[in-house]
Amino acid sequence: MSVKLKQVQSHRELKEFIYLPAKIHCDHPTWVPPIYVDEWKSFNRKKNRAFSYCDATLVLAYRSGKAAGRIMGVINHRYNNSRQETIGRFAYLECWDDQEVAHALLGHIETWAMQRGMDKLIGPLGLTDQDPEGFLVEGFGHRATIATYHNFEFMIRLVTNEGYIKDVDYVVYKVDIPKDIPEVYRRIYQRITKRGGFKLIEFAKRRRMKPYIRPVFRLMNECYSGLYGFVPLDEQEMNDLAKRYLPILDPRFVKIVTKDDEVVSFILGIPDMTEGIQKAKGHILPLGIFRILRAAKRTKQLDLLLGAVKDEYRGRGLDVMMGLKIFESAREAGFEYIDSHHELETNTKVRAEMERMGGQVYKRFRVFQKPL
């Protein structure tokens, strides 16, 4: 039976595209569905500003009239222009263990990208780096965390059989929260606060974080500008991200360091709520939000989302300063370990700090590439 492809154009087809993974992963115990209200916004060309500087196509594959796979093709012109590259991306690739379907979907995006002058395809990588990045290649036995892929092992075989090889890996550390914070960290903290003129800001209420949102995103733009796959945010995207994440941020796990009233470093964490998202099947309403909030209260895992230190202040101990306070807040809240989220395998400074805190790599994600 041949595979037929169809570009997503109608609301019905977009619905099929969004909900197909739930069918593929219905018996996959460690897979976590997306929060569907966010998913609809992400694929809405009128609501997701990234579509204003990205070419994109969404494609469904069919066998015998039934959806058998999906894929998204992306050309991020802002990213390509800033690096003088001609690179296309594939994202959101999903299918059953079917090489013919994978071949048809990837082949279609390869042709689509070549027709637009691209000479290389990488993925999975979405519109921006706020989208999931990289297929899981190690750590399949652990449940997914928010905003990450959680593919079957066969997906790696399907992709490599199509000629794709490693482009870059991200590693994820699991860091046990110590019962007693090492004294060396406390001494570093005291030395920095006394001599460096740095001030650590903590929060008890969510509304107190609002004045710091834009400074934090601006610092992120500055610090992440050279990182793989990162595209600087404009003011509207900052607003959109703030609306998306501020309601779920727990102020206890947001730490900001200032110097002369300027934000020079930050770290953001959230309680792992994926068990609740599983039980809610990705739906906020009518009762899903309560399952998600209940899971966030019961979890023993704190997920780090973002963090950065201004270049000129790196090596001054600000990471230790924030890390100590995150450990203290997490321990007081009853957490037992921290998930570091994605760290580029080549980011030796951050990796060294994770390992100095006793962290061990327990997941690895890979972005693949293929010359066109």
ChimeraX attribute file (.defattr): number of C-alpha atoms within 10 A of each C-alpha:
attribute: neighborCount
match mode: 1-to-1
recipient: residues
	/A:1	6
	/A:2	10
	/A:3	18
	/A:4	17
	/A:5	19
	/A:6	13
	/A:7	15
	/A:8	18
	/A:9	11
	/A:10	9
	/A:11	9
	/A:12	10
	/A:13	16
	/A:14	19
	/A:15	12
	/A:16	15
	/A:17	23
	/A:18	17
	/A:19	14
	/A:20	19
	/A:21	22
	/A:22	16
	/A:23	13
	/A:24	17
	/A:25	19
	/A:26	11
	/A:27	9
	/A:28	14
	/A:29	12
	/A:30	19
	/A:31	24
	/A:32	25
	/A:33	24
	/A:34	22
	/A:35	18
	/A:36	15
	/A:37	12
	/A:38	14
	/A:39	13
	/A:40	15
	/A:41	12
	/A:42	17
	/A:43	18
	/A:44	13
	/A:45	13
	/A:46	11
	/A:47	12
	/A:48	15
	/A:49	17
	/A:50	22
	/A:51	19
	/A:52	12
	/A:53	13
	/A:54	17
	/A:55	16
	/A:56	22
	/A:57	16
	/A:58	21
	/A:59	21
	/A:60	26
	/A:61	23
	/A:62	17
	/A:63	14
	/A:64	10
	/A:65	9
	/A:66	10
	/A:67	20
	/A:68	24
	/A:69	26
	/A:70	28
	/A:71	23
	/A:72	25
	/A:73	30
	/A:74	26
	/A:75	25
	/A:76	24
	/A:77	19
	/A:78	15
	/A:79	21
	/A:80	16
	/A:81	10
	/A:82	11
	/A:83	10
	/A:84	10
	/A:85	13
	/A:86	19
	/A:87	23
	/A:88	29
	/A:89	24
	/A:90	27
	/A:91	24
	/A:92	23
	/A:93	22
	/A:94	24
	/A:95	26
	/A:96	17
	/A:97	16
	/A:98	13
	/A:99	17
	/A:100	11
	/A:101	25
	/A:102	26
	/A:103	15
	/A:104	17
	/A:105	26
	/A:106	21
	/A:107	13
	/A:108	15
	/A:109	24
	/A:110	23
	/A:111	13
	/A:112	18
	/A:113	25
	/A:114	16
	/A:115	10
	/A:116	13
	/A:117	13
	/A:118	20
	/A:119	16
	/A:120	17
	/A:121	26
	/A:122	24
	/A:123	26
	/A:124	24
	/A:125	25
	/A:126	24
	/A:127	28
	/A:128	19
	/A:129	14
	/A:130	14
	/A:131	16
	/A:132	18
	/A:133	24
	/A:134	26
	/A:135	28
	/A:136	24
	/A:137	20
	/A:138	16
	/A:139	15
	/A:140	17
	/A:141	10
	/A:142	13
	/A:143	15
	/A:144	22
	/A:145	18
	/A:146	19
	/A:147	16
	/A:148	20
	/A:149	21
	/A:150	24
	/A:151	23
	/A:152	21
	/A:153	14
	/A:154	13
	/A:155	21
	/A:156	17
	/A:157	13
	/A:158	20
	/A:159	20
	/A:160	14
	/A:161	13
	/A:162	14
	/A:163	11
	/A:164	19
	/A:165	17
	/A:166	13
	/A:167	13
	/A:168	17
	/A:169	20
	/A:170	21
	/A:171	22
	/A:172	23
	/A:173	21
	/A:174	21
	/A:175	22
	/A:176	17
	/A:177	22
	/A:178	14
	/A:179	11
	/A:180	9
	/A:181	14
	/A:182	11
	/A:183	9
	/A:184	10
	/A:185	15
	/A:186	15
	/A:187	11
	/A:188	16
	/A:189	21
	/A:190	13
	/A:191	13
	/A:192	18
	/A:193	14
	/A:194	10
	/A:195	8
	/A:196	13
	/A:197	10
	/A:198	19
	/A:199	19
	/A:200	18
	/A:201	14
	/A:202	19
	/A:203	15
	/A:204	12
	/A:205	10
	/A:206	15
	/A:207	11
	/A:208	11
	/A:209	18
	/A:210	11
	/A:211	9
	/A:212	12
	/A:213	14
	/A:214	14
	/A:215	15
	/A:216	22
	/A:217	22
	/A:218	17
	/A:219	21
	/A:220	21
	/A:221	17
	/A:222	15
	/A:223	17
	/A:224	18
	/A:225	14
	/A:226	12
	/A:227	11
	/A:228	11
	/A:229	17
	/A:230	14
	/A:231	22
	/A:232	21
	/A:233	17
	/A:234	13
	/A:235	11
	/A:236	10
	/A:237	15
	/A:238	17
	/A:239	14
	/A:240	13
	/A:241	14
	/A:242	16
	/A:243	11
	/A:244	12
	/A:245	11
	/A:246	15
	/A:247	10
	/A:248	14
	/A:249	17
	/A:250	18
	/A:251	19
	/A:252	20
	/A:253	25
	/A:254	25
	/A:255	22
	/A:256	25
	/A:257	21
	/A:258	15
	/A:259	13
	/A:260	9
	/A:261	9
	/A:262	14
	/A:263	21
	/A:264	24
	/A:265	26
	/A:266	24
	/A:267	20
	/A:268	20
	/A:269	24
	/A:270	21
	/A:271	25
	/A:272	25
	/A:273	23
	/A:274	24
	/A:275	22
	/A:276	22
	/A:277	25
	/A:278	21
	/A:279	15
	/A:280	20
	/A:281	16
	/A:282	22
	/A:283	20
	/A:284	17
	/A:285	10
	/A:286	8
	/A:287	10
	/A:288	19
	/A:289	16
	/A:290	15
	/A:291	19
	/A:292	22
	/A:293	16
	/A:294	14
	/A:295	20
	/A:296	22
	/A:297	14
	/A:298	16
	/A:299	19
	/A:300	17
	/A:301	22
	/A:302	27
	/A:303	20
	/A:304	20
	/A:305	15
	/A:306	15
	/A:307	20
	/A:308	22
	/A:309	24
	/A:310	16
	/A:311	12
	/A:312	8
	/A:313	12
	/A:314	14
	/A:315	11
	/A:316	13
	/A:317	17
	/A:318	26
	/A:319	21
	/A:320	19
	/A:321	25
	/A:322	24
	/A:323	19
	/A:324	18
	/A:325	20
	/A:326	24
	/A:327	23
	/A:328	19
	/A:329	16
	/A:330	22
	/A:331	18
	/A:332	10
	/A:333	17
	/A:334	15
	/A:335	20
	/A:336	17
	/A:337	20
	/A:338	24
	/A:339	23
	/A:340	22
	/A:341	20
	/A:342	20
	/A:343	18
	/A:344	18
	/A:345	15
	/A:346	12
	/A:347	12
	/A:348	11
	/A:349	10
	/A:350	14
	/A:351	21
	/A:352	12
	/A:353	14
	/A:354	20
	/A:355	14
	/A:356	11
	/A:357	16
	/A:358	14
	/A:359	21
	/A:360	17
	/A:361	17
	/A:362	16
	/A:363	21
	/A:364	21
	/A:365	25
	/A:366	22
	/A:367	20
	/A:368	24
	/A:369	23
	/A:370	17
	/A:371	13
	/A:372	14
